[in-house]
Amino acid sequence: MAFLRLFSERDSNSTSKRNGTNASPVITLRKDIRSKYSGYQNSYTSTCKEDFNLRSFDSLLHQRTNRLISVLRAEGETQFLSLNSHIEVCGFLLELSEDVVRVIIESKEDVWKNKDLMSLVNAYFKSTAKTLDFFNTVENWVKRTEISQLIIRFAVKQFETEDLGGNKKKKYAKTLEELNKFKNVGDVFGDEFVTQYKSVYEQQVLLLEELRKMKVKLDKKQRNAKIWKTLSNVVFATAYVSVE
């Protein structure tokens, strides 16, 4: 997603700088997404023109995505994610989920009695749950980052105090003690972050692929079913914006 991409770029860049590498796992993952689903994207755009509810959903999706990207890019010069970034992303996810659930509830009678639609809904919820779990984990990483920053600030103050002191034998002892605390915290956004990010990303790609297969199968069978067109396009938009 736009926000997943920005999160990954910022944190993989940060990790790469600390490790002396320039590796970026995101580019490899999202290389063919736009071309592979361009036909579906065109279909989505066309359906938006015909369907008022889908058009309203799309308008809100663009507004929220642009707002979120602006917030994350405004903090792009910082090395780590801030708590504000985390809150914005979680808020975005919750609002997006609420919109999709609203569409599902409005059509619940059609969904519950249609095996194919139920399969689509279940795939969406599975993907969403994995993404929300990821950002719950990110919250813990953000807190650890804030602790690390506090330790560094305190270490700097200790250095300034000890630098003026006259005890040459144990000079900078407390500064070194604080720096060791920082070292023990470890690399907050390291390999674990990249691994979980990839897992979430791949789950979104799987959702898109499952939706593509369903579309081939069901477009003819349910060509005139409005609920299928609306629900499939809503799920497509939420998954596509996650990996585009």
N, C-alpha and C positions, 0 to 999 in steps of 0.2 A: 504494500500500500504505500501511498505517498508518504504517510507518517512512518511506516515501517522502514521504508527505504531511507528516509532521513535519519531515523534512529540508528540504523545499521551503519550508514555512511559515517556518521559522527563518531560512533563508538568503535567501529572497526578502524577508522583513521587514528583515533586516540590510541587504541591498542597497538596498531602498526608502528606508530611513532615510538612507543615505549619498547617495542620488540625489534625495531630497526628494519621493518618490512613495509611493503606497500601493497600487500595482498588485499583484495576486496571480494568477498564471496558473493556480493549482491549481483554484480554484473553478469557472472556466469549463470546465476539462477534465473534472471529475468530477460535473457537475451532474445527469446523468440516469442514472448507473450503477446506483444502488440500485433505482430504479423499473423500469429496463429489464430487469434480471436478477432481479427479485423472485421470479418464478415458478421460475426455476432454483434460487434459494436455498432456496425452500420444498421443492423436490424433493430437494435435497441434504440438508436437515434430516431429511426423511422417510426417505431411504435410510440415513442414519446410524443410525436406530433399528433398521433391519433387518439391517445389515451390521456385524458386530463389528469387522472390520479397519478399515473406514472410520470407525467410531466411535472407535477407538483413535487413528487418524491425526488426526481432528478434535480430540480431547482434547489431544493434543500440540501441535497447531497453535495452539489457544487459549492454552495455557500459555506457549508461546514468544513469541507475539505480545504477550500481556499483559506478560511480562517485559521485552521489548524496548521497548514503549511507556513502561513505568515508568522505564527507564534514560534514554531520550531526554527525557522530561518532567522528570526530576530535574535535567537540565542545561539546561532550557529558559530559564533566566535568563541564560545565557552567550550572547555574540554569535555565536560560531563553533562549529562542530562540534569535538569533541575526538577525540583518537585512540581513546579508550575507546568513544565512540559508533560510530566506524567499525568497530572490532573486533567490537562487539556485532552490528551489522548484517550484516557479512560472515559471522559465525558463524551467525546466523539463516538467511541465504541458503543456506549450505552444508548445514546440518541439514535444511532444507526440501527441497533438491535431493536429498539422500541418501534421504529418505523416499520421494520420487516415484520415484527410480531403483530403489529396493527393490521397489516395486510393479511396475514395468516388468519387472525381472529375474525376479520370481516368476511373471510371466505371459509370459515372453519367447517361448515356443513359439506361443502364441496371437497375440501381437503381430506377430512376424516374418512370419507367413503371412496376416495380415489387412491389406490395403492401407489401409483406413480407420483402423485403429488405429495403423499406422505413420505415417500422415499426422498424426495427433494427437500422437504422440510427437515427431516432427520439429518440429512447431510449438512444442511445449513447450521443447525444447532450444534452438531458435533464440531464443526469448524469454528464457530463462534466461541464455544466453551474453551477450546484450546487456545484461542487468541486471548481471551480474558484471563486465563490462567497464566499466560506469559506475562501480561502486564501486571498481574498481582506479584509475580516474581521480580519484575523490574522495580516495583515499589521498594522491595527490600534492598535491591542494589542501590537505588537512589539514596536511601537512608545510610547505607554503608559509605557511600561517596561523601555525603555531608559530614559524617563522622571523621573521615579522612581529611577533609578540608579543615575542620576544626583543629585536628591534631597538628597539621602543618602550620596553621596560624599561631597556635600556642607555642610550637617549636621556634618559630621566628621571634616571638616575644622573648622566649627564654634565651635565644642567641643574643638578642640585643642587650638583655640584662647582664648575661655572663660576659659579653664582650667588654663591658665597662668594669667588670669585677677585677679584683687583684689576685684571686686564687689561681695561679698558673697551673698548679698540679692537677686540679680537678676542673679546669676550665672547660666549659661546654659539655659537662657531664649530663646535665639535665636536658640540654638540647639533643644530645645523642639518644637519651632515653626516650624522648618524644618521637624522634625520627624512627627508632626501632619499633615503636607502636604503630607508626604509619606503615612500615615495611610488613609488619605482621598482618595488617588488614588485607594485604595482597592486592592483586589486580582485579578490581571489582567487575569491570566490563572486559573480561578476557575470553578464553575459549568457551566457557559455559554460556556466555551471552550469545556468541556466534552460533553455537550448537542449537540452543533453544530458538533463536531467531529463524534458523534454517528450517526447523521443525514446523514452526507456525507458517512460514512462507510456503513450504511444500504442501501443508494442509489446505491452504487457500488455492494452490494450483490444482490439487486433487479435486477440490470442489468445482472449479471451473471445468475440469476434464469430465467429471461426472455429469455436470449440467450440459456439456456439449453432446455427450452420448445420449442423454435423455432427449435433447432437442431433436436430434436426428430421428429418434424412435417415435417421439410423440407429436412432432409438428404436423404430420399427416393425420395421425389418429385424432388429435384434438385441435385441429386447425381453427375451428370456430369457438373453442372454449376460451372465453375471455379470462377466466381465472388463471388458466395455464399461462397465457401470454403475460399477464400482469405479474404473477408470482415468479415465473422463470426469469423475467427481466429484472425484477427487484433483486433477486438473489444474484443474478449475473453482475449487476452494477456493484453490489457490495463486495463481491469476490474480486471483480476486475480492478476496482479502485485499490484493493489491497496489494496487488502485485504489479500493476501497470507501471 
